[in-house]
């Protein structure tokens, strides 16, 4: 059984499908999709349909799904304008073309998406959220539960991680950027144990604005966006405490890709966004 994560396909169905073909999901494999399936790209509804067809996909809410829901529920011109400014027109057109029953089913499904998840793979715990976490607040909750940096976070049970994440501000889980990428989480100790946080939302081509100690280049030799591990240092025994998996699909070609990472060994697989696709 293998565990995979992906995020921020942003309507680029062909690139997402190309990445999926490379991993050949098996019946026992798990795929975690960290939101922002919609907006900007040419076929957001196609991405939604594909994700929903995958038998072992666990899906989180992204800020673009949240904007979609806010626009539909409020009906205000301000929310509509905000959504359109963030690429919502392609999603709106796709939803308008759906049969009514499918439209209702899609909106209900999106409305029920969770904001976070916790997964164990390759003998490590991973905390999953679309944009990131409030690490200081999370450590504060853990302190009240009897866990601290002094004793390390390698043995925190999964139910405690879930309870801690449930206390996070949804705005942080959906929208945080500089505050998350700009500071170590403090969750991986000098023994290298503790959870790694995996998020999208911030395109890796912009990551240098916020993050230090990036574990690799944001672009490959063909100027295509990479996934990037962040925070590996002496204090974490060389373990990156954050991984950015948003491969800049929102920007499309020439830099954008849709990436999938296998958590068991951090192998990465990419679907390239071509001009006009």
N, C-alpha and C positions, 0 to 999 in steps of 0.2 A: 504494500500500500504506500503510495506517495502522496505528498501534500503540496499543493501549488497555490500561489497567490498572484493576483493581477489587479490592475486598477486603471481607471481613466481611459477607457477605450474611446469615449466621446464620439460615438456614432460611426466609428471606422470599422464597419463590419468585416470588410475583406482582410484588413490587417489582423484583426482579432481572430478571425477564422484561421488565418495562416499560422498564427502562433499556436492555436489549439491543435492544428494538424501535427505540429512538431512533437507535442507531448503525448498524443494518443491516449487520452484519459481512459484508464481501465475501470472496471466495475467497482473496485475497492479504493480507487483514488479519490481525493478530495480537492476541490478547487474553491478558493475563497476569492470573491470578487468584491473589491473595496470601494464600490460606488463610481459615480460619474460615468455611467454607461451612456448617458444621453447628451444632447446639445453639441453644437459646433460641426460635427462631421455629417456626412451625407445620409446616413441610415441609422439613426438612433433607435427606431422601433425594431429594426432588424437585429441590432445588438441585444435589445431586451428579449426578443423572441429566442435568440440563440442561447442566452444565459439561462432563460427559463426552461429550455429544453434539456439542459445538462442535468443528469440525474443526481449528481453528488455536489452540486454547486451550493455554496453558502454565500449569501449576498448581503452586503452592508449598504446603508444609505450614504450617498455622497451629497455634497452641497448643491450639486446641480439637480439631483432628484428632489432635494428639499425645496429649491427654488420653483421647480415644476409644481409641486404640491401647494406651495404658498400661493402661486399665481392662480391655480384652479380654485382653491378654497376661498380666496379673498375677492378675486375678480376686479381688483383695483388697477387703475392705469399705471400706478407706480410700480407695483409688483410685475405687471406685464412688461413695462419698459425695462426694468432690471433684468428680467429673464431674457428678453430679446437682446439686450446689450451683451449678455453673456452666452449668446449663441443658441437661444431657445427656439428660434424660428424653425430650424430643421426638425426639431422634436415636435413642435406644434403641428407642422404640416403632416408629419408621419402619423400622429395621433388622430388628426382630423380625417385621414384616409382609412382608419381602422373601422371595421364593423363595430356597432355600438356595444355589443356584448364584450368584445375583446377589449375595447377601450375601457370599459368599466372594470374588467378583470385586471388589466394592467395597472390602473390607478390604485385599486385595492391592494394589489401585491406590493407596489412601491410603498404605499402608506404603512405597511406592516414590517418594512425592513428595519433591522436593528442598527444601532449606531456603533457597535463594537463586537469583537469576538476574541476568544482566547483559544489557542491551539498549541498542542505539544507535537513537535516533530524533531527528529534527529537528536533526541535527548535534551531539547531546549524548549522553553516556553516562549511563545510569541504573542504579543499583544497587538491586535489588529484594529485600526481605526482609519477612517478615510483621510483625515488631515493630520492627525497626531494627537498628543495628549498634553495635559497640564501635569508635568512630571512632579513639580513641587507639591501640588495638591494631592497627587496620587501617593507620594511618599508620606504625606501627612496622614492620609487615611490609614496607610499600612502601620504607621506608628501607633495609632489608636487600637489597631488590631494585634499589637504586640510584636511587630516586625520592624527592624530598623537597619540602616546601613552598617551599623556595628556588627550585627550578626549576619548580614547579607540577605539577599532576596532569592537565593537559589532554591529554598525549600518552602516558599509560600504556596499553599494549595491553590488549585485552580478556582475553587469557589470564592476564595478571598480576592483573587485578581478580578473576578467578575463583579463582586460586590464593590470593589474599589472603583472600577471603571463605570459602574452604574451611578456613582456619585459625581462623575465628571460633568462639567457644563457641556451640553450639546453643541454650543457655539465653538468650543475648543475642538471637539471631536470632528466637527464638520469644516471648520474654517481656519484653525490656527496655522501659522506659518513660521514667521521669524522667531517667535518665543519658543517654539518646539525645536526647530532645526538649529537655533543659535546656541543652545546649551546642552551639555550631556544630561541624560535622564537621571543619572545616579543610581540606576537599577542594576547595572552590571558591575560586580565588585572586582577587586584585585585578583581574585581567584578565577575570573572569567565566567563565573556563574551569575545567573539572573536573566530576566526576560529581555528580549530584543523587541523593539517597537517597529512595526512595518506600516507604512502609510504611503498614500499617493498625494494628490491635490497640488503639491508644489512640483511643477515640471522640473526635471533634473537640469535642463539647460539654464534654469534660473537659480539653482541651488547654491552656487557660490556667493550669491548676495546674502545668504543667511548662515551658511554652515562652514565650519572649519573641520579639519581632519577628515576630508573626503577620501575614501579608499580607492578611487580610480577616476578616470576622466569622465566628463559628462557626455562627451561625444566620442564615437569610435573613429576609425581611420576613414570612414566614408561620411563623416559628419552626421551620423545618426545618433539619436539620444540613447544613452545607456541607463540602466538601473544603477544606483550608486549607494554603497554602504558608507556610513558616517560614524565617526566617534571612536574608532579603534585606537587605543593608546596604552601606555604603561599601566594606567589606573584600571583598565578593563582587561588586562592580560591579553591585549591584542584583539579583543572581540569588539566588533562594531555594535553599538547599542541602538542604532536606528538605521533603517533601510528605506530609501526613497524609490518606489517602484513606478512612479509616474514618468513614462518615457516620452512626454511632450506630444502626445497624440492630438491634444487640443489645438496645437499650432499647425497640424497637418504636415505636408511635405515642405521643405526637403529634410527637416530634422526629425520629424515625429515618427514614433513607432509605438506599437502595443507590445508590452513585455509580460512574460510569465516567469516567475521564479519557483523552482522546486526547493522547498524549505529543507528537505532532508540533507541536501548537499550544496545548496545555493547555486545550482546550475541555472542558467538563464536562457530563455528562448524568445525570439522576437518575430513579430510580423511587421513588415515595412509598409509605411503609407506612401503610395506613389502619387505623383502629380495627377490631379483630377479625380482621385479616388477617395 
